[in-house]
């Protein structure tokens, strides 16, 4: 395969993909890529079932022009959870390796070092921009809607079209070698209690050489408690019933996408538990949930609690908070809701 030209790779994948789609027409492109043992980025590059235009330049350069698109639907996901949000790109910071979008509806954190290839994609009448990491996994997709500026989309695509594209250079990520258990629980707990901002949690894990879930196991019940597997459904139903505003974080290697606000329409479809609101959709595969934790962190604004959901491979699937901003204490109703999920009191 490495000796093939771009056109030869395209022809080979198109033939295999066409046969698969004829046999199983309802398969999504992510699932087709898995069946064909290639990445989704490679299927897009081969234009399998779509019309794709490779884009040149950095993802940051493209991001700096996204405000022109007007209202869009943005989608970020990991293997177990899909986060979809409608809104406009505002307050875009995309100059460095870490970027941010912080508008009225779209709240994104971009980690551009993981981003490698990007395409404009047309599937039927649906237009999108799609961004992939070095393993060929989608980190972020932007879909045009009836309220989007299609002329601006077309101008952006024309500006960044790559006339001489290279085939995506796909390489699997090395296994995470971070220890799953801490060598010094007392030092970890002391560092945890010394936190003043939730953003200090990840650096604390690295300093103490322990995985996120390993830290939760070692911290003590006042800081982290394992709760029922169905805790997400319980929490979301109570939040919907009461109108409580929440924050929902879904991330992958290159993106964290955030929703802030109340949730209303909840629906289970097989293993998937869904939020189906006008501007926000979430699709969570509950069969993939191995554990749920209520996590308690000190900040300068008081204690901040979250509900965290983990996979069998001990990876973070989705994270929930009560709506809050820096300088504002946590919503009392949110803390009460999470405390009711726990068997023993949290630190206060």
Secondary structure by P-SEA (a helix, b strand, c coil): cccccaaaaaaaaaaaaaaaaaacccccaaaaaaaacccaaaaaaaccccbbbbbcccaaaaaaacccccbbbbbbbcccbbbbbbcccccccccccbbbbbcccccccccccccccccccccccccbbbbbcccccccbbbbbccccaaaaaaaaaaacccccccccbbbbbcccccccccccaaaaaaaaaacccccaaaaaaaaacccaaaaaaccccccccccccaaaaaaaaaaaaacccbbbbbbcccbbbbbbccccbbbbcccbbbbbcccbbbbbcccccccccbbbbbccccbbbbbbbbcccccccbbbbccccccccccaaaaaaaaaaccccccc
